[in-house]
């Protein structure tokens, strides 16, 4: 649903791709081939009973289908990466009773769910509202939020998760206990640096050197930087307000952020902010404007030439099933 408080024609904004689909929030998704997969999530705002449904959207036909295959797990607030243009890998999440560290794999070629063994994660702990990113090494970087399975006690740690599809074993190795506890943050890499954005009321940005991802650069996101070059945007004098459950999309030397819930004031209504982060020489932030679409807890996929998001929580805390595509207008 469009936001009547949008700033009009922004140099970059969302346009409706598909007005209807499965209404979900706090779900997970990825692109495999030319198909957008989404899994789990909740169908009610602040809901605690996760879905186990899996849907696919073929981008050539724009038709949603429910993938009915036995073994799909009930999960929300989980993370997802696509590997080998075949596997949809789900990491952690909330199963309705506790936080998990377990890994679930949907083989899009064999159309079957696999339940690999996961090792190396602390006992009596799990992951929810965390972030995961496939690295160029083939390992998966997993950053917080680690917590006790049922209580509110939480920690901020980073792990490398090494997949072995032949043995169906995924091994966690803790690489940092210095990460700040976050929830609903995003994770991207630029120039050998992992940037963790949001997920807290303070300490908006955190970064760690030594990581490169497989996030694609294409005709769309390689031109994000032109927004700054061709428009008069003044840098923010401080970091943006703390937020969670937003999305972030990597570009060449920059990251674009959209939406989320801010920690400012009593309202938890999703916002429509479009923000630009420039990485060099030091990270600096610019507000592009207010999008026509306010959304939080949505799922975004980036294939370089196209960026699409699905679902999430909108105005009046309604959960939507629509899809929007990001468009440059410069």
Residue pairs with C-beta under 8 A, 6 or more apart in sequence:
1 293
1 314
1 315
1 318
1 320
1 322
2 292
2 293
3 272
3 290
3 291
3 292
3 293
3 294
3 315
5 272
5 290
6 13
6 272
6 289
6 290
6 291
6 292
6 293
7 289
7 290
7 291
9 329
10 274
10 288
10 289
10 291
10 329
11 227
11 230
11 231
11 288
11 328
11 329
11 330
12 224
12 227
12 256
12 274
12 288
12 326
12 327
12 328
12 329
12 330
13 274
13 291
13 292
13 293
13 326
13 327
13 329
14 258
14 291
14 292
14 293
14 309
14 324
14 325
14 326
14 327
15 324
15 325
15 327
16 322
16 323
16 324
17 62
17 308
17 322
17 323
17 324
17 325
18 57
18 62
18 64
18 322
18 323
19 322
20 321
20 322
21 55
21 57
21 64
21 310
21 311
21 321
21 322
21 323
22 38
22 53
22 55
22 64
22 66
22 311
22 321
23 43
23 311
23 319
23 320
23 321
24 38
24 40
24 41
24 42
24 43
24 51
24 299
24 310
24 311
24 312
24 319
24 321
25 41
25 42
25 43
25 45
25 296
25 297
25 298
25 311
25 312
25 313
25 319
26 41
26 42
26 76
26 77
26 129
26 245
26 297
27 38
27 39
27 40
27 41
27 42
27 51
27 76
27 299
27 311
28 38
28 39
28 40
28 41
28 75
28 78
28 79
28 80
28 90
28 93
28 299
29 36
29 37
29 38
29 39
29 80
29 299
29 301
29 310
30 36
30 37
30 80
30 81
30 82
30 88
30 301
31 37
31 82
31 301
31 303
32 82
32 85
32 86
32 87
32 88
32 108
33 85
33 108
34 58
34 59
34 60
35 56
35 57
35 58
35 59
35 108
36 56
36 57
36 59
36 301
36 308
36 310
36 323
37 54
37 55
37 56
37 57
37 67
37 88
37 106
37 108
38 54
38 55
38 57
38 299
38 310
38 311
39 53
39 54
39 55
39 72
39 75
39 78
39 80
39 88
39 90
39 106
40 50
40 51
40 52
40 53
40 54
40 73
40 74
40 75
40 76
40 78
40 90
40 93
41 50
41 51
41 76
41 311
42 48
42 49
42 50
42 51
42 76
42 319
43 51
43 319
44 319
45 313
45 317
45 318
45 319
47 76
48 94
48 96
49 74
49 96
50 74
50 75
50 76
50 77
50 93
50 94
50 95
50 96
51 74
51 76
52 72
52 73
52 74
52 75
53 66
53 72
54 66
54 67
54 69
54 72
54 106
55 64
55 65
55 66
55 67
56 64
56 65
56 67
57 63
57 64
57 65
57 310
57 323
58 65
59 306
59 308
67 106
67 111
69 106
69 111
69 112
69 113
70 113
71 112
71 113
71 115
72 106
72 113
73 90
73 95
73 104
73 113
74 95
74 96
75 90
75 93
75 94
75 95
75 100
75 104
76 93
76 94
77 93
77 94
77 128
77 129
78 90
78 91
78 92
78 93
78 94
78 100
78 127
78 128
79 90
79 91
79 92
79 93
79 127
79 130
79 131
79 132
79 142
80 88
80 89
80 90
80 91
80 132
81 89
81 91
81 132
81 133
81 134
81 140
82 88
82 89
82 134
83 89
83 134
83 138
83 163
83 165
84 165
86 107
86 108
86 109
87 105
87 106
87 107
87 108
87 165
88 105
88 106
88 108
89 103
89 104
89 105
89 140
89 163
90 103
90 104
90 105
90 106
91 103
91 127
91 130
91 132
91 140
91 142
91 161
92 99
92 100
92 101
92 102
92 126
92 127
92 128
92 130
92 142
93 99
93 100
93 127
93 128
94 100
94 128
97 150
98 126
98 149
98 150
99 125
99 126
99 127
99 128
99 147
99 148
99 149
99 150
100 126
100 127
100 149
101 118
101 121
101 125
101 126
101 127
101 172
102 115
102 118
103 116
103 118
103 161
103 170
104 113
104 114
104 115
104 116
105 113
105 114
105 115
105 116
105 165
105 168
106 112
106 113
106 114
107 113
107 114
114 168
115 168
116 163
116 168
116 169
116 170
117 168
117 169
117 170
118 161
118 169
118 170
118 171
118 172
119 169
119 170
119 171
119 172
120 159
120 171
120 172
120 173
120 174
121 159
121 172
122 146
124 148
124 149
125 146
125 147
125 148
125 149
126 146
126 147
126 148
126 149
127 142
127 144
127 145
127 146
127 147
128 145
128 147
128 183
129 145
129 183
129 184
129 185
129 199
129 244
129 245
130 142
130 143
130 144
130 145
130 146
131 142
131 143
131 144
131 185
131 186
131 187
131 196
132 140
132 141
132 142
132 143
132 161
132 187
133 140
133 141
133 187
133 188
133 189
133 194
133 211
133 213
133 215
134 140
134 213
134 214
135 141
135 160
135 189
135 211
135 212
135 213
135 214
136 212
136 213
136 214
138 162
138 163
139 160
139 161
139 162
139 163
140 160
140 161
140 162
140 163
141 158
141 159
141 160
141 161
141 187
141 194
141 211
141 213
142 158
142 159
142 160
142 161
142 172
143 156
143 157
143 158
143 159
143 179
143 182
143 185
143 187
143 194
143 196
144 154
144 155
144 156
144 157
144 158
144 179
144 180
144 181
144 182
144 183
144 185
144 199
145 154
145 155
145 156
145 181
145 182
145 183
145 199
146 154
146 155
146 156
146 157
147 153
147 154
147 155
154 181
154 183
155 177
155 181
156 179
156 180
156 181
156 182
157 174
157 176
157 177
157 179
158 174
158 175
158 176
158 179
158 208
159 172
159 173
159 174
159 175
160 172
160 173
160 175
161 170
161 171
161 172
161 173
162 170
162 171
162 173
163 170
164 170
164 171
176 208
179 196
179 206
179 208
180 200
180 203
180 206
181 200
182 196
182 198
182 199
182 200
182 206
182 244
183 199
183 200
183 244
184 198
184 199
184 244
184 245
184 246
184 260
184 261
184 297
185 196
185 197
185 198
185 199
185 200
185 244
186 196
186 197
186 198
186 199
186 246
186 247
186 248
186 257
187 194
187 195
187 196
187 197
188 194
188 195
188 197
188 213
188 215
188 248
188 249
188 250
188 255
189 195
189 211
189 212
189 213
189 215
189 250
190 250
190 253
190 254
190 255
190 279
191 253
191 279
191 280
192 209
192 210
192 211
192 212
193 207
193 208
193 209
193 211
193 279
194 207
194 208
194 209
194 210
194 211
194 213
195 205
195 206
195 207
195 255
195 277
195 279
195 283
196 205
196 206
196 207
196 208
197 204
197 205
197 246
197 248
197 255
197 257
197 277
198 204
198 242
198 243
198 244
198 246
198 257
198 260
199 244
200 242
200 244
200 263
201 242
201 263
202 242
204 239
204 240
204 242
205 239
205 277
205 283
207 283
213 250
215 250
215 302
216 302
216 303
216 304
217 250
217 251
217 252
217 304
218 303
218 304
218 305
218 306
219 304
219 305
220 304
220 305
220 306
220 307
220 326
220 328
221 249
221 250
221 251
221 252
221 302
221 304
221 307
222 251
222 252
222 304
223 251
223 252
223 328
223 330
224 249
224 251
224 252
224 254
224 256
224 276
224 328
225 251
225 252
225 253
225 254
225 278
226 328
226 330
227 233
227 276
227 288
227 328
227 330
228 254
228 276
228 278
228 286
230 330
231 288
231 330
233 276
233 286
233 287
233 288
234 286
235 284
235 285
235 286
236 284
236 285
236 286
236 287
239 285
240 257
240 273
240 275
240 285
240 287
241 262
241 263
241 264
242 262
242 263
242 264
243 260
243 261
243 262
243 263
243 271
243 273
244 260
244 261
244 263
244 296
245 259
245 260
245 261
245 296
245 297
245 312
245 313
246 257
246 258
246 259
246 260
246 261
246 296
247 257
247 258
247 259
247 260
247 298
247 299
247 300
247 309
248 255
248 256
248 257
248 258
248 300
249 255
249 256
249 257
249 258
249 300
249 302
249 307
249 326
250 302
253 278
253 279
253 280
254 276
254 277
254 278
254 279
255 276
255 277
255 279
256 274
256 275
256 276
256 277
256 288
257 273
257 274
257 275
257 276
257 277
258 272
258 273
258 274
258 275
258 291
258 293
258 295
258 300
258 309
259 270
259 271
259 272
259 273
259 291
259 293
259 294
259 295
259 296
259 298
259 312
260 270
260 271
260 273
260 296
261 268
261 269
261 270
261 271
261 296
261 297
261 313
262 271
268 317
269 294
269 315
269 316
269 317
270 294
270 295
270 296
270 297
270 312
270 313
270 314
270 315
271 294
271 296
272 290
272 291
272 292
272 293
272 294
272 295
273 287
273 290
273 291
274 287
274 288
274 289
274 290
274 291
275 285
275 286
275 287
275 288
276 285
276 286
276 287
276 288
277 283
277 284
277 285
277 286
278 284
278 285
278 286
293 314
293 324
294 314
294 315
295 309
295 312
295 313
295 314
295 320
296 312
296 313
297 311
297 312
297 313
298 309
298 310
298 311
298 312
298 313
299 309
299 310
299 311
299 312
300 307
300 308
300 309
301 307
301 308
301 309
306 325
306 326
307 325
307 326
308 323
308 324
308 325
308 326
309 323
309 324
309 326
310 321
310 322
310 323
311 319
311 320
311 321
311 322
312 319
312 320
313 319
313 320
314 320
